[in-house]
Amino acid sequence: KFPPVGARIIKSSAAVVLCMLLYYIRTLLPIGNGIPFYSALAALWCMQPDTGAPKNMALQRTVGTFIGAVYGFIFLIILRSVGMPPQIIVYLAASVIIIPIIYTTVLINKRNASFFSCVVFLSIALTHSFDNDPFMFVLNRVLDTLIGIVVGVGVNTFRFPEKHDNETLYISGIDSVLVPDDSHSASYSRVELNRLISEGVKFTISTIHTPAELIPIMKGVDLKNPVIVMDGAAIYD
């Protein structure tokens, strides 16, 4: 039995399509074309099942992009001020620059952005150091990533208008309901519950489990209301 094609798969494809259309529009304007691969990559990175995760990942990707671009820009200036050294020297020097790049993300407490910073820097230093106009690539590289981030977050958070009952408190059991034997269904329940709760639906659970048993079972679900535990013997916040 094959799983159905989910919304995340469809949205990922739609995000890439939008990136390609925006790239085509940019080719008609006198502002530089860029490379659509980087836009698509950023958009796909922002496609997540939870609504909060893409925004956090978009922030990390944005910070990482600017850090890598700044170091890449400085690297290009230094290369041209000392004269273009042999290719192997450029590559070895770029490898050493990885140290201050990662250390910068540590200093500003953005450790998760270190990967993006290194990717952006290396794409500039290793691929375009010998171009006629590498500085334009730095600008386009930042613009490509920002376009992908905006598209990815926008597509991921887009939903058709829905009207939810935000007054009624909905209560559900856990065993064989929210947590069935099928692990795929359990993941789906977690994603959909978080989506409904983030949209204001009042929801909680009632279970025979103790709070200590309940916490790992409901890990990943952003419950806002107290839960009924031990078959109604207590309410746990």
SETI-965171 format. One line per field, with one value per residue: residue in three letters; x, y, z of N, C-alpha, C in turn; residue number from 1. Coordinates in steps of 0.2 Angstrom, whole numbers, plus 5000, padded with zeros to 4 digits. Layout:
type = ALA, ...
n_X = X, ...
n_Y = Y, ...
n_Z = Z, ...
ca_X = X, ...
ca_Y = Y, ...
ca_Z = Z, ...
c_X = X, ...
c_Y = Y, ...
c_Z = Z, ...
seq = NUM, ...
// end
This chain:
type = LYS, PHE, PRO, PRO, VAL, GLY, ALA, ARG, ILE, ILE, LYS, SER, SER, ALA, ALA, VAL, VAL, LEU, CYS, MET, LEU, LEU, TYR, TYR, ILE, ARG, THR, LEU, LEU, PRO, ILE, GLY, ASN, GLY, ILE, PRO, PHE, TYR, SER, ALA, LEU, ALA, ALA, LEU, TRP, CYS, MET, GLN, PRO, ASP, THR, GLY, ALA, PRO, LYS, ASN, MET, ALA, LEU, GLN, ARG, THR, VAL, GLY, THR, PHE, ILE, GLY, ALA, VAL, TYR, GLY, PHE, ILE, PHE, LEU, ILE, ILE, LEU, ARG, SER, VAL, GLY, MET, PRO, PRO, GLN, ILE, ILE, VAL, TYR, LEU, ALA, ALA, SER, VAL, ILE, ILE, ILE, PRO, ILE, ILE, TYR, THR, THR, VAL, LEU, ILE, ASN, LYS, ARG, ASN, ALA, SER, PHE, PHE, SER, CYS, VAL, VAL, PHE, LEU, SER, ILE, ALA, LEU, THR, HIS, SER, PHE, ASP, ASN, ASP, PRO, PHE, MET, PHE, VAL, LEU, ASN, ARG, VAL, LEU, ASP, THR, LEU, ILE, GLY, ILE, VAL, VAL, GLY, VAL, GLY, VAL, ASN, THR, PHE, ARG, PHE, PRO, GLU, LYS, HIS, ASP, ASN, GLU, THR, LEU, TYR, ILE, SER, GLY, ILE, ASP, SER, VAL, LEU, VAL, PRO, ASP, ASP, SER, HIS, SER, ALA, SER, TYR, SER, ARG, VAL, GLU, LEU, ASN, ARG, LEU, ILE, SER, GLU, GLY, VAL, LYS, PHE, THR, ILE, SER, THR, ILE, HIS, THR, PRO, ALA, GLU, LEU, ILE, PRO, ILE, MET, LYS, GLY, VAL, ASP, LEU, LYS, ASN, PRO, VAL, ILE, VAL, MET, ASP, GLY, ALA, ALA, ILE, TYR, ASP
n_X = 5004, 5004, 5008, 4998, 5000, 5005, 5001, 5013, 5022, 5015, 5015, 5029, 5033, 5025, 5031, 5044, 5041, 5036, 5048, 5055, 5047, 5048, 5062, 5062, 5055, 5064, 5074, 5070, 5072, 5083, 5092, 5100, 5102, 5104, 5104, 5093, 5093, 5098, 5087, 5077, 5082, 5083, 5069, 5064, 5070, 5063, 5051, 5041, 5032, 5026, 5019, 5027, 5040, 5045, 5047, 5057, 5067, 5069, 5073, 5086, 5092, 5092, 5100, 5112, 5115, 5118, 5129, 5138, 5139, 5145, 5157, 5162, 5162, 5172, 5182, 5184, 5188, 5200, 5207, 5208, 5215, 5228, 5232, 5227, 5230, 5237, 5225, 5224, 5229, 5219, 5208, 5213, 5215, 5201, 5196, 5202, 5196, 5184, 5184, 5184, 5171, 5162, 5164, 5160, 5146, 5144, 5148, 5137, 5127, 5120, 5121, 5115, 5115, 5127, 5130, 5123, 5130, 5142, 5140, 5135, 5147, 5157, 5151, 5153, 5167, 5173, 5168, 5166, 5176, 5185, 5178, 5173, 5165, 5163, 5157, 5144, 5139, 5139, 5129, 5118, 5117, 5113, 5101, 5094, 5093, 5085, 5073, 5069, 5067, 5056, 5046, 5046, 5042, 5030, 5022, 5022, 5015, 5003, 4985, 4969, 4955, 4947, 4934, 4934, 4928, 4930, 4926, 4921, 4927, 4936, 4939, 4949, 4953, 4968, 4975, 4973, 4967, 4972, 4985, 4987, 4991, 4997, 5011, 5012, 5000, 5000, 5010, 5003, 4992, 4998, 5004, 4992, 4985, 4993, 4992, 4978, 4977, 4986, 4978, 4968, 4959, 4951, 4958, 4960, 4966, 4960, 4965, 4970, 4982, 4997, 5004, 5018, 5019, 5012, 5018, 5030, 5022, 5014, 5023, 5029, 5017, 5008, 5001, 4989, 4980, 4976, 4977, 4967, 4970, 4975, 4962, 4953, 4956, 4964, 4969, 4981, 4992
n_Y = 4994, 5010, 5026, 5041, 5055, 5069, 5085, 5093, 5088, 5092, 5106, 5109, 5106, 5117, 5128, 5128, 5129, 5143, 5149, 5147, 5154, 5167, 5168, 5168, 5180, 5189, 5188, 5196, 5208, 5222, 5219, 5209, 5191, 5180, 5164, 5151, 5139, 5141, 5148, 5139, 5129, 5136, 5138, 5125, 5121, 5127, 5121, 5114, 5102, 5108, 5124, 5133, 5130, 5133, 5147, 5149, 5142, 5149, 5161, 5157, 5153, 5165, 5173, 5166, 5167, 5180, 5181, 5172, 5179, 5191, 5187, 5181, 5192, 5200, 5191, 5190, 5204, 5204, 5194, 5201, 5212, 5207, 5202, 5189, 5173, 5156, 5143, 5133, 5139, 5148, 5139, 5133, 5144, 5148, 5137, 5138, 5150, 5146, 5143, 5157, 5160, 5150, 5153, 5166, 5164, 5157, 5167, 5176, 5169, 5161, 5147, 5137, 5143, 5141, 5131, 5136, 5148, 5144, 5137, 5147, 5155, 5146, 5144, 5156, 5158, 5147, 5144, 5156, 5165, 5167, 5173, 5186, 5196, 5194, 5201, 5204, 5192, 5189, 5198, 5194, 5181, 5182, 5188, 5178, 5168, 5175, 5177, 5163, 5160, 5168, 5164, 5150, 5151, 5158, 5149, 5138, 5142, 5145, 5143, 5138, 5148, 5145, 5141, 5140, 5132, 5141, 5142, 5130, 5117, 5104, 5087, 5073, 5055, 5045, 5033, 5022, 5032, 5046, 5041, 5029, 5012, 5013, 5021, 5032, 5037, 5043, 5053, 5061, 5065, 5073, 5083, 5089, 5092, 5102, 5112, 5115, 5119, 5130, 5139, 5143, 5133, 5126, 5113, 5098, 5083, 5067, 5054, 5038, 5038, 5042, 5059, 5058, 5047, 5052, 5063, 5060, 5053, 5062, 5071, 5084, 5089, 5104, 5108, 5119, 5119, 5113, 5095, 5080, 5068, 5051, 5045, 5054, 5058, 5068, 5085, 5090, 5103
n_Z = 5000, 4995, 5001, 5001, 4990, 4998, 5005, 5008, 4998, 4987, 4989, 4989, 4976, 4970, 4976, 4970, 4957, 4957, 4960, 4949, 4940, 4945, 4942, 4928, 4926, 4931, 4922, 4912, 4916, 4919, 4930, 4933, 4932, 4941, 4949, 4948, 4955, 4968, 4974, 4973, 4981, 4994, 4996, 4996, 5008, 5017, 5018, 5028, 5040, 5051, 5056, 5063, 5062, 5048, 5048, 5058, 5052, 5041, 5046, 5051, 5039, 5032, 5040, 5040, 5026, 5024, 5032, 5026, 5014, 5016, 5021, 5009, 5000, 5006, 5005, 4991, 4988, 4995, 4987, 4975, 4978, 4981, 4969, 4958, 4965, 4962, 4958, 4967, 4979, 4981, 4984, 4996, 5005, 5006, 5013, 5025, 5029, 5034, 5047, 5054, 5050, 5055, 5068, 5070, 5069, 5081, 5090, 5089, 5093, 5084, 5080, 5072, 5060, 5054, 5045, 5033, 5031, 5028, 5016, 5007, 5007, 5002, 4989, 4983, 4985, 4979, 4967, 4960, 4961, 4951, 4941, 4929, 4935, 4949, 4960, 4957, 4957, 4971, 4975, 4968, 4973, 4986, 4984, 4977, 4987, 4996, 4989, 4987, 5001, 5005, 4996, 5000, 5013, 5012, 5003, 5011, 5023, 5017, 5017, 5012, 5016, 5031, 5043, 5059, 5074, 5088, 5101, 5107, 5118, 5113, 5117, 5117, 5117, 5119, 5116, 5103, 5096, 5095, 5095, 5086, 5080, 5068, 5063, 5054, 5054, 5066, 5065, 5056, 5064, 5074, 5067, 5061, 5073, 5079, 5069, 5070, 5083, 5083, 5075, 5084, 5089, 5103, 5112, 5121, 5130, 5136, 5147, 5154, 5158, 5168, 5172, 5170, 5161, 5150, 5145, 5136, 5126, 5120, 5115, 5105, 5102, 5103, 5115, 5123, 5133, 5150, 5153, 5156, 5167, 5173, 5172, 5175, 5188, 5190, 5185, 5174, 5171
ca_X = 5000, 5008, 5005, 4995, 5004, 5003, 5001, 5019, 5025, 5013, 5018, 5036, 5033, 5023, 5036, 5049, 5038, 5036, 5055, 5057, 5043, 5052, 5068, 5061, 5054, 5071, 5078, 5067, 5073, 5090, 5095, 5104, 5097, 5104, 5104, 5086, 5095, 5098, 5081, 5073, 5085, 5080, 5062, 5063, 5072, 5058, 5045, 5041, 5025, 5024, 5019, 5032, 5047, 5048, 5049, 5063, 5072, 5070, 5077, 5092, 5094, 5093, 5106, 5118, 5116, 5121, 5136, 5142, 5140, 5149, 5164, 5163, 5163, 5178, 5187, 5185, 5192, 5207, 5210, 5210, 5220, 5235, 5233, 5224, 5235, 5235, 5218, 5224, 5230, 5212, 5204, 5216, 5213, 5194, 5195, 5204, 5191, 5178, 5185, 5180, 5164, 5158, 5165, 5155, 5139, 5144, 5148, 5131, 5122, 5116, 5125, 5111, 5116, 5134, 5130, 5121, 5135, 5148, 5138, 5135, 5154, 5160, 5148, 5156, 5174, 5176, 5164, 5165, 5182, 5189, 5173, 5174, 5162, 5161, 5154, 5137, 5136, 5137, 5122, 5112, 5117, 5109, 5094, 5091, 5091, 5079, 5067, 5067, 5064, 5050, 5042, 5045, 5037, 5023, 5018, 5021, 5010, 4996, 4980, 4962, 4951, 4943, 4931, 4935, 4924, 4935, 4923, 4920, 4933, 4936, 4942, 4950, 4957, 4974, 4976, 4969, 4963, 4977, 4991, 4986, 4997, 5001, 5015, 5011, 4994, 5002, 5013, 4998, 4988, 5002, 5004, 4985, 4983, 4997, 4989, 4972, 4978, 4989, 4973, 4964, 4954, 4952, 4958, 4964, 4965, 4958, 4968, 4971, 4990, 4999, 5008, 5025, 5018, 5009, 5023, 5033, 5017, 5012, 5029, 5028, 5010, 5009, 4994, 4988, 4975, 4977, 4974, 4964, 4975, 4973, 4955, 4949, 4958, 4968, 4970, 4988, 4994
ca_Y = 5000, 5016, 5032, 5046, 5061, 5074, 5092, 5095, 5086, 5097, 5113, 5109, 5107, 5123, 5133, 5127, 5132, 5150, 5151, 5147, 5159, 5173, 5169, 5170, 5188, 5193, 5188, 5201, 5215, 5224, 5219, 5202, 5185, 5175, 5157, 5149, 5133, 5143, 5150, 5133, 5126, 5139, 5137, 5118, 5120, 5130, 5117, 5109, 5101, 5113, 5131, 5137, 5128, 5136, 5154, 5148, 5140, 5155, 5166, 5154, 5153, 5172, 5176, 5162, 5169, 5187, 5180, 5170, 5184, 5196, 5184, 5180, 5198, 5202, 5186, 5193, 5210, 5202, 5191, 5206, 5217, 5204, 5198, 5182, 5168, 5150, 5141, 5129, 5143, 5151, 5134, 5132, 5150, 5147, 5132, 5141, 5155, 5142, 5144, 5163, 5160, 5147, 5156, 5171, 5161, 5156, 5174, 5180, 5164, 5158, 5141, 5133, 5146, 5140, 5127, 5140, 5153, 5140, 5135, 5153, 5157, 5142, 5144, 5162, 5158, 5141, 5144, 5162, 5169, 5169, 5177, 5193, 5201, 5190, 5204, 5204, 5185, 5190, 5201, 5189, 5175, 5184, 5189, 5172, 5165, 5179, 5175, 5157, 5160, 5171, 5159, 5144, 5152, 5159, 5143, 5133, 5144, 5147, 5139, 5141, 5151, 5140, 5144, 5135, 5133, 5142, 5142, 5124, 5114, 5097, 5083, 5067, 5050, 5045, 5026, 5020, 5037, 5050, 5037, 5022, 5007, 5015, 5027, 5037, 5041, 5047, 5059, 5065, 5068, 5078, 5089, 5092, 5095, 5108, 5117, 5117, 5123, 5137, 5143, 5145, 5128, 5124, 5106, 5094, 5076, 5064, 5048, 5035, 5038, 5047, 5064, 5055, 5043, 5056, 5068, 5057, 5051, 5068, 5075, 5087, 5092, 5110, 5108, 5125, 5118, 5107, 5089, 5076, 5062, 5046, 5043, 5059, 5059, 5075, 5089, 5092, 5108
ca_Z = 5000, 4994, 5005, 4996, 4989, 5003, 5004, 5008, 4992, 4982, 4990, 4988, 4969, 4969, 4978, 4965, 4951, 4958, 4960, 4942, 4936, 4947, 4939, 4921, 4926, 4932, 4915, 4908, 4919, 4919, 4937, 4934, 4932, 4947, 4948, 4951, 4959, 4975, 4976, 4974, 4987, 5000, 4996, 4998, 5015, 5022, 5018, 5034, 5041, 5056, 5053, 5066, 5060, 5042, 5050, 5062, 5047, 5036, 5050, 5051, 5032, 5031, 5044, 5037, 5019, 5025, 5035, 5021, 5008, 5019, 5021, 5002, 4998, 5009, 5002, 4984, 4988, 4996, 4981, 4969, 4980, 4981, 4963, 4958, 4966, 4959, 4960, 4973, 4984, 4983, 4988, 5003, 5009, 5007, 5018, 5032, 5031, 5037, 5054, 5057, 5048, 5060, 5075, 5070, 5071, 5088, 5094, 5088, 5095, 5078, 5078, 5067, 5053, 5052, 5038, 5027, 5030, 5024, 5009, 5003, 5006, 4997, 4983, 4981, 4984, 4975, 4961, 4956, 4962, 4944, 4936, 4927, 4939, 4955, 4965, 4955, 4959, 4978, 4976, 4965, 4977, 4992, 4981, 4975, 4993, 4999, 4985, 4989, 5008, 5005, 4992, 5004, 5019, 5009, 5001, 5017, 5027, 5014, 5017, 5010, 5021, 5035, 5049, 5065, 5081, 5093, 5107, 5110, 5120, 5111, 5121, 5114, 5120, 5116, 5114, 5097, 5093, 5093, 5094, 5083, 5079, 5062, 5065, 5049, 5056, 5072, 5063, 5053, 5069, 5077, 5062, 5061, 5079, 5079, 5064, 5072, 5089, 5081, 5073, 5089, 5091, 5109, 5112, 5126, 5130, 5143, 5147, 5160, 5159, 5172, 5168, 5168, 5155, 5145, 5142, 5130, 5121, 5117, 5113, 5098, 5101, 5107, 5119, 5126, 5139, 5154, 5151, 5161, 5167, 5177, 5171, 5178, 5195, 5191, 5179, 5174, 5166
c_X = 5004, 5004, 5003, 5000, 5001, 5004, 5008, 5023, 5022, 5015, 5025, 5037, 5031, 5028, 5042, 5047, 5038, 5043, 5057, 5053, 5046, 5058, 5067, 5059, 5060, 5075, 5076, 5069, 5081, 5093, 5099, 5099, 5098, 5104, 5098, 5088, 5095, 5092, 5077, 5076, 5083, 5073, 5060, 5065, 5067, 5052, 5045, 5033, 5022, 5024, 5025, 5039, 5050, 5050, 5056, 5069, 5074, 5074, 5085, 5096, 5096, 5100, 5113, 5120, 5120, 5128, 5141, 5144, 5145, 5156, 5166, 5165, 5170, 5184, 5189, 5189, 5199, 5211, 5212, 5215, 5227, 5236, 5230, 5230, 5232, 5228, 5219, 5225, 5223, 5208, 5206, 5214, 5205, 5193, 5197, 5199, 5185, 5178, 5182, 5173, 5160, 5158, 5161, 5148, 5139, 5144, 5141, 5125, 5117, 5120, 5121, 5112, 5122, 5134, 5128, 5126, 5141, 5146, 5138, 5142, 5157, 5158, 5151, 5163, 5177, 5173, 5165, 5171, 5185, 5184, 5175, 5171, 5159, 5156, 5146, 5135, 5135, 5130, 5117, 5112, 5112, 5102, 5090, 5089, 5085, 5073, 5065, 5064, 5057, 5045, 5041, 5040, 5030, 5019, 5017, 5015, 5003, 4991, 4973, 4959, 4947, 4940, 4931, 4930, 4929, 4932, 4922, 4927, 4932, 4941, 4943, 4954, 4963, 4975, 4971, 4965, 4968, 4984, 4989, 4992, 5001, 5005, 5014, 5005, 4995, 5005, 5008, 4994, 4992, 5003, 4998, 4983, 4987, 4994, 4983, 4973, 4981, 4983, 4967, 4959, 4956, 4952, 4962, 4963, 4963, 4961, 4969, 4978, 4991, 5003, 5014, 5024, 5016, 5014, 5027, 5028, 5015, 5017, 5028, 5022, 5010, 5002, 4994, 4984, 4977, 4974, 4972, 4968, 4972, 4965, 4951, 4951, 4961, 4968, 4977, 4989, 5001
c_Y = 5006, 5022, 5037, 5052, 5067, 5081, 5095, 5094, 5091, 5104, 5114, 5110, 5114, 5129, 5133, 5131, 5140, 5153, 5152, 5153, 5166, 5174, 5171, 5178, 5192, 5193, 5194, 5208, 5216, 5224, 5212, 5197, 5181, 5168, 5154, 5143, 5135, 5146, 5144, 5129, 5129, 5138, 5130, 5117, 5123, 5126, 5112, 5108, 5106, 5120, 5135, 5136, 5132, 5143, 5154, 5147, 5145, 5160, 5164, 5155, 5161, 5175, 5172, 5165, 5176, 5186, 5178, 5174, 5189, 5193, 5183, 5186, 5201, 5197, 5188, 5199, 5208, 5199, 5196, 5211, 5214, 5201, 5191, 5177, 5162, 5147, 5137, 5133, 5146, 5146, 5133, 5138, 5150, 5142, 5134, 5146, 5152, 5143, 5151, 5163, 5156, 5150, 5162, 5169, 5159, 5162, 5177, 5175, 5162, 5152, 5137, 5137, 5145, 5136, 5132, 5145, 5150, 5139, 5141, 5155, 5153, 5142, 5151, 5161, 5152, 5141, 5150, 5167, 5171, 5172, 5184, 5198, 5197, 5194, 5204, 5197, 5186, 5193, 5197, 5183, 5176, 5185, 5183, 5168, 5168, 5177, 5168, 5156, 5163, 5167, 5153, 5145, 5154, 5153, 5138, 5135, 5145, 5141, 5142, 5143, 5145, 5143, 5139, 5137, 5135, 5143, 5135, 5121, 5106, 5093, 5076, 5062, 5050, 5038, 5024, 5025, 5042, 5046, 5030, 5018, 5010, 5022, 5033, 5041, 5045, 5053, 5064, 5069, 5074, 5084, 5093, 5095, 5102, 5114, 5120, 5122, 5130, 5142, 5144, 5140, 5126, 5116, 5103, 5087, 5073, 5057, 5045, 5035, 5043, 5053, 5062, 5051, 5047, 5061, 5065, 5055, 5057, 5073, 5078, 5090, 5098, 5112, 5115, 5124, 5113, 5101, 5085, 5069, 5057, 5045, 5048, 5061, 5066, 5078, 5091, 5097, 5107
c_Z = 5000, 4998, 5000, 4996, 4994, 5001, 5004, 5001, 4987, 4983, 4988, 4980, 4967, 4970, 4973, 4959, 4951, 4958, 4953, 4938, 4938, 4943, 4932, 4921, 4927, 4926, 4911, 4910, 4919, 4926, 4938, 4935, 4938, 4944, 4951, 4955, 4966, 4978, 4977, 4980, 4993, 5001, 4999, 5006, 5020, 5022, 5023, 5036, 5047, 5054, 5057, 5064, 5053, 5044, 5054, 5057, 5042, 5040, 5050, 5044, 5030, 5034, 5041, 5030, 5020, 5027, 5030, 5015, 5010, 5018, 5014, 4999, 5000, 5006, 4995, 4984, 4990, 4990, 4976, 4971, 4980, 4974, 4963, 4959, 4962, 4962, 4966, 4979, 4986, 4987, 4995, 5007, 5010, 5013, 5025, 5034, 5034, 5044, 5057, 5055, 5053, 5067, 5075, 5072, 5078, 5092, 5094, 5090, 5090, 5076, 5072, 5060, 5051, 5045, 5032, 5026, 5026, 5017, 5005, 5002, 5001, 4990, 4979, 4980, 4980, 4968, 4956, 4958, 4956, 4939, 4935, 4932, 4945, 4960, 4963, 4957, 4967, 4979, 4974, 4970, 4983, 4990, 4980, 4982, 4996, 4996, 4987, 4996, 5008, 5001, 4997, 5010, 5017, 5007, 5007, 5022, 5024, 5015, 5015, 5016, 5025, 5041, 5054, 5071, 5086, 5100, 5111, 5112, 5118, 5115, 5118, 5118, 5116, 5112, 5109, 5094, 5091, 5091, 5092, 5082, 5073, 5064, 5060, 5051, 5062, 5070, 5060, 5059, 5073, 5073, 5062, 5067, 5080, 5075, 5067, 5079, 5088, 5078, 5078, 5092, 5098, 5110, 5118, 5125, 5137, 5142, 5154, 5162, 5164, 5168, 5166, 5161, 5149, 5141, 5136, 5125, 5117, 5115, 5106, 5097, 5106, 5110, 5123, 5133, 5143, 5152, 5157, 5161, 5173, 5178, 5175, 5185, 5196, 5184, 5179, 5168, 5163
seq = 1, 2, 3, 4, 5, 6, 7, 8, 9, 10, 11, 12, 13, 14, 15, 16, 17, 18, 19, 20, 21, 22, 23, 24, 25, 26, 27, 28, 29, 30, 31, 32, 33, 34, 35, 36, 37, 38, 39, 40, 41, 42, 43, 44, 45, 46, 47, 48, 49, 50, 51, 52, 53, 54, 55, 56, 57, 58, 59, 60, 61, 62, 63, 64, 65, 66, 67, 68, 69, 70, 71, 72, 73, 74, 75, 76, 77, 78, 79, 80, 81, 82, 83, 84, 85, 86, 87, 88, 89, 90, 91, 92, 93, 94, 95, 96, 97, 98, 99, 100, 101, 102, 103, 104, 105, 106, 107, 108, 109, 110, 111, 112, 113, 114, 115, 116, 117, 118, 119, 120, 121, 122, 123, 124, 125, 126, 127, 128, 129, 130, 131, 132, 133, 134, 135, 136, 137, 138, 139, 140, 141, 142, 143, 144, 145, 146, 147, 148, 149, 150, 151, 152, 153, 154, 155, 156, 157, 158, 159, 160, 161, 162, 163, 164, 165, 166, 167, 168, 169, 170, 171, 172, 173, 174, 175, 176, 177, 178, 179, 180, 181, 182, 183, 184, 185, 186, 187, 188, 189, 190, 191, 192, 193, 194, 195, 196, 197, 198, 199, 200, 201, 202, 203, 204, 205, 206, 207, 208, 209, 210, 211, 212, 213, 214, 215, 216, 217, 218, 219, 220, 221, 222, 223, 224, 225, 226, 227, 228, 229, 230, 231, 232, 233, 234, 235, 236, 237
// end
